[in-house]
């Protein structure tokens, strides 16, 4: 549910991942695509590269455009894999 967090919550989440993802481990995120760069809702591969890059010790290994399907809706989304070094 990374895509619904605020900016401060996203930073805390990324910082905490290092406590639970071992070196070489993979974190995958599926989230609604950010439609407006001024909005806090949604994700983009660019934002994830920047946020995990600032945290250090992570690399984006894939980022795919996809669809997030729910029972009554479907939205553009991204599926992104981030590996801990």
N, C-alpha and C positions, 0 to 999 in steps of 0.2 A: 504494500500500500504506500510505497515511497512517493507516488505521484500526488498524494493528498497532503503530505507534510508541508509545513511552512519552511522557509529558508533556514531558520535557526534549528528547527527539528531535523532537517536533512543533514546539516553539519554534525549535529550530535549523533545521529544514526550512523553516518559514515565513520565518525571517530570510534564509535562503539563496535563496529564490525571487526576491527582489528583484534578485539578481545575474543571473538567467537569463530573467526575464519582463520585457519592456519595458513602459514606460508604455502603458496601453491594452490590454495583453495579458491573456489569460484563462487561469486555472488551473482545471481541472476535476478533481474528486475523486469517485470512486465507492467507497463503503465500507460495510461492515456497520453497521447501526444500533446505537448504544450501547443496550444493554438495561437497564443499571444505571448511574446517574450516578456511583456510587462506583468503577466499573470503568474501567480505562485502555483496554480494548479497545472498538473501535467508534467511530463518529462521530455527532454530532448537529449540525444547523444552528446551534443555540444555541452550542455549543462553538466551532464555526468562526467565528461572528460575533465572539465574545469574543476568540479567539486572534488572528485577523487584525486585529481592531480594535485590540488592544494593540500590534500590530506597526506600525500606521499605514500609510496609503497604499493600502488595499485596501477593496473593497466586495463584499458578497455580492449577486450579481445574479439568482440563482435557486437554489432548493433544492426538489427533488422527492423524495417518497417513492417507492421502487421496490423491486425484488427483485434481489439479487446471486445469480445462478445459477452453480453449479459443476457439475461432472460428476455428483456424487452428492448434492448438497444445494442448497437455496435458502434464503436468509435475507432478512429485511427489511433494507433498505439505504436510503441517501440518495445522490443525485447532486446535487452542489453546484458552482456556478460562481462563481469569485471573480475579479474584475477589478482589475488594478493601476491606480491613478489616475496 
